[in-house]
């Protein structure tokens, strides 16, 4: 199906969409296929091979435990944090996995085969699942790629998936692949960018379902922040990174009781940090469009709801309208990155995650603040232009340093980009399409050690403990 707003914004668990959400989803699909094949009761052995970036940074990203949960039949958008803790504790204690929720197998994290130096042709985030019977004969085998944002592609079906995508786009009322096409749709129909996305979403959902779904997405973002503000102490993983959000929130509540505009950046920083600290804890987050960049859009949306002109007099319905418009516009811009480049840090570096999210947030903010389609495109372009070349070099393979602070910095960039665009008339020298293509080419040229492998940058120059 064509990429929609609910593909780019989906509920999952941390700390990584490409290394946690995608692998869990792939494992769950494999388990469902196995159960449907009628061979489940014949399974005697299981093998999981992880390749490239999944193998290199999987331990820090929760890849192995996510796969165990997926093999038990859990899906990232449905599983609750309490279930995660309960099942992982049971597997660790018994050493037994409940394959597809019903067949006990002695299997755990240590049994997975890691191949960090082997990169499969399609994508660096490759994984192969194999089950055998008592005689060692293969009953079912499948290879998947986690291509960013929780999206997965099955080996051998890449061309078919692209063909299906192209066919499904033909069914959309206002299809677009590039920013130029998107602006053309806006001009010919007299619509904003968010409205074009809304019309396309109506091809598969009712207006009420779209609105309800987007408001639910925002409620999960809010819940994520609220949960994070109740947690204290150190983040898991061994880096001894201290949670800052609870203390910062307490200080802001004392210093800024009336949401004074001079404190806007402190609040934006807080929201971004809170979301990404929760993500680093393996909590429930919204991929926006990835987990590693999950804090940017919530933080900029918070700015729109609390500090944009006129919001101090807004009703709840007005605020809901802003949320819906913001997420639709951000989704439209996200489609451009999925279509022309990548949102996978393992494929193009952090410019594809934080850069894309910052660009989406900037454009969305420009729209809800009254920007024209040209100004919205300009805002998205400015934000990505100044994230080009951003590497993905997490220390210890954990989505903590520099990831958490990077979200706060990128949120502020997005707000500044929107303000710059709104002070212009929409005309500018560099187009969003040119910047997206440049990001893709930069990612292709970037050394693999700077693309979520923990083999370069801060990951090797900072002592972990």
PETA-V393851 format. One line per field, one symbol per residue. phi: phi as a letter, one per 20 degrees, with the letter a starting at -180 (. if undefined). psi: psi as a letter, one per 40 degrees, with the letter a starting at -180 (. if undefined). burial: # if it has 16 or more other ideal C-beta (glycine too) atoms within 10 Angstrom, else .. A space follows every 50 residues. Layout:
phi->???
psi->???
burial->???
//
This chain:
phi->.ffdfeefdcebdedbfeddfgfffffffffffffffndgfefcbcccdd dlffffcfffemfffffgfffeoedffdfdgffgfffffffffemcdefl mbdfcfbbgfefedcfeddfgfafedbcdcccefenefebbbdccedomn fccefndfffffffffffffeffcfbcdffffffffffdmdeffffffgf fffcbfgfffffffffgffffffffffffeecndffonfmeefdggffff fffeecfdlfgfdgffffggffffffffffemfecdfbecffdfeffgff ffffedcfgnffdfefffffffgffffffgffffgffffdbaddffdcnf gfdffffffffffffgffenffgffffffffgffgdcgnfedcffmmeec degfffffffffffffffffffeddnebfdefffffffffffffefgffd cldldbmgfdedffb
psi->iihideddgihaiiehddeddddddddddddddddeeeedeeheihhhhh ibddddedddefdddddddddeeiidediiddddddddddddddehhghf edhhhhiadeeihhgdehhiddidgihhhhiiadeehhdhhihihheiee iihhheedddddddddddddeidgiididdddddddddefiidddddddd dedeiiddddddddddddddddddddddeeiiaiiieeefhhhddddddd dddddgdefhdeedddddddddddddddddefahihhgeiddfeeddddd ddddddeiheeeeiiddddddddddddddddddddddddebifhdedeae ddcddddddddddddddeeeiidddddddddddddfehehigfhheeigc heddddddddddddddddddddeaeehidhidddddddddddddehidee gfefeiaddeehhd.
burial->.##############################..##....#.##.##.### ###########################.#....#..##..#.....#### ..#.#.###..#.###..##.###########......##.######### #####............##..#.######.###.##....########## #........##.##..##.##.###.###.....#.#.#.#.#.##.##. .#..........##..################################## ########..#.......##.############################# ###################.#################.############ ###############.##.###...#.#..###.##.###.##..#.### #######.#......
//
